[in-house]
Amino acid sequence: MGTTGTPTNLTQGSKTRGGIGESTLRPDGILKVTGEFAYSSDMWHEDMLWGQILRSTVAHAEIVSIDTGEALATPGVYAVMTYDDLPTEVKNYGLEIQDTPVLAHGKVRHHGEPVAIVAADHPETARRAAAKIKVEYRELPVITDEASATAPDAILIHEGRDDHHIGHVPHPNIVHRQPIVRGNVEEAAKKADFVVKGEYTFGMQDQAFLGPESGLAVPAEDGGVDLYIATQWLHSDLRQIAPVLGLPEDKVRMTLSGVGGAFGGREDLSMQIHACLLALRTGKPVKIVYNRFESFFGHVHRHPAKLYYEHGATKDGKLTHLKARIVLDGGAYASASPAVVGNASSLGAGPYVVDDVDIEAIALYTNNPPCGAMRGFGAVQACFAYEAQMDKLADEVGMDRVAFRQLNAMEQGTVMPTGQVVDSPAPVAELLRRVKAMPLPPEQQWLAAGEAADVRQLPGGLSNTTHGEGVVRGIGYAVGIKNVGFSEGFDDYSTAKVRMEVVGGEPVATVHTAMAEVGQGGVTVHAQIARTELGVAQVTIQPADTQVGSAGSTSASRQTYVTGGAVKNSCELVREKVLELGRRKFGTYHPAWATAELLLEGGKVVTDGGEVLADLVDVLGDEAVEIEAEWRHRPTEAFDLRTGQGFGHVQYTFAAHRAVVEVDTELGLVKVIELACAQDVGKALNPLSVVGQIQGGTTQGLGIAVMEEIIVDPKTAKVRNPSFTDYLIPTILDTPTIPVDVLELADDHAPYGLRGIGEAPTLSSTPAVLAAIRNATGLELNRTPVRPEHLTGK
């Protein structure tokens, strides 16, 4: 790991082992590797029923009738519910816009929409009963693209829209529109010696987490319900669930269960309300576990997009202007589409200095599957387009592609197209320099001296389709910019409860948050923060639930920043209380209690000079110190709806990639040999976890580049490949070497100077792979993923 720049200064320079900056191991790591970890799908309860969802077989239709009689008569069935059985007047939910019905009413808007739910004493009984429900549909024309969505006579996906976005969109089938206008593009374009244009298509990607949606709802004696669930945001789920059930929030108690991956797909509700409804109706615990087919219909996906870009540059290589239009397909329901639009537009210029910008981003309502949050949302689609443009423009100017990017790279002090001044390090040129300087993998590493080719290292791999004939190498570069945390004026905060006491003759800290641990490593970081701030070796992380204040969503690369900040804040408050106890007990015996900067280290109270004043066991005695406190980062503001100006993002994060690929030009097969990455992380709180996040995000970007796409029939809006047989994700055989160079340039506004990490590498890895394939083949390749037919013309 490479490190440069000003080192981050810890405010509480604890020497306790396992603190900030160390590569501590995950407490759940061994259990997951050995298969002993309990995921939400492993939960069991005595006398438990199984829930099943009946989904629509068409994408757009009026519901003429629903006959549940035969299903109710099935032995072993305890309940069948449709829209008419919902207990309250609140029958819709949604992250921002409450436009999603708990069960379809009047009509269905996408293939796979929930229509009815069943509870039975066995999962197969529940499935058979659901299949017996008779639904009569009257099919309607489907809306699948911008032309059909915004036509003057277009059918409205949502009649009678009244959400707060409707006043600034040109058509009711547009969820949200955000322009970003700065300078004068028309005048600036006159100064351009070179202009390049491009039209880009970005496919629909699935989060493809390995643990499908699942949960267990248990009715309680007080009339409430206890829900054990794999999610990304407990309190957001609670806010949407309770009104539908007709219960106060304190009677819907939620506990995080083992999460088998998320990547944005668990931000929206899936089976949460359905399980609770069935549990309250039957008076028995109800468990719902999706199979893979259901999972493809049961959560949102990454927005597919059409992107239209125009860039200009002078003969010296300086960017003159940018004009762009980004059209995102949000599918049948809003989900996180407004935020995705905000990201795509505000980050649509990339990490480059360009003074004259005109960007428009919109998200559509269509009858395609709903789309929402996925790692790097909005910024991923934009990065694919603007990085292809940078290569085209560099070639037109006659400059090296990396040098062209470096010439136009933003830095600290750059003014974004939104008018926001970047007030923390922005080492874009340095990241490009570092990734280019990494050693290249050897040529033809698949061919050992004097031996036959190792087909595992060739395009096509073990399919044994080539032995090296027609294989050419290509190299490509890309860099991206991603915001960290929730933006546009959202009140982004987190809560942490920290307790310090003596247990078994040893000082122990307990940390309790509602943070959803979905694989990002917060369970490790929170313990590291507590050890650093409180100087204790033993730290207990309590299970996440709604008995503590909200921690916000595990998304937007925000948890270490915001919930880590909350844990740090609460620890600092606890530390002051502990020192106050010590001053009351021992201060009269030693003047240093009053005059020195006191620290907690190794279970002791010490002065800044290292003098031990007291043992924490003696300071605490039988007392416990507990504080629950919220923590907020500095506020942001909404973008102006006409110009897009505003301090919209709290922090930016950057990553650069170099891709090395080998392409069989005859068969159209691609082997990604290496995806080297350089990323600024501000401060690596857990270096091992940092590298893992970067490599994981890089691999998901690889999937977008060459294999992952949900195929939706443009005539019927039906999903054609809802399985891992037909929807391909990278395996270990597809994953290349991923060397990582970590830069640590502290952001003075963030706890410990850290930066969000997990999303940025997903941005730049995709266009780097496409650039390398273009370099190998000479083809333009303006869509993702690249398929064999795009490389061979067959």
Summary of the structure (lengths in Angstrom):
residues: 794
radius of gyration: 27.3
end to end distance: 43.6
largest distance: 86.9
contacts: 3048
relative contact order: 0.14
helix: 28%
strand: 26%
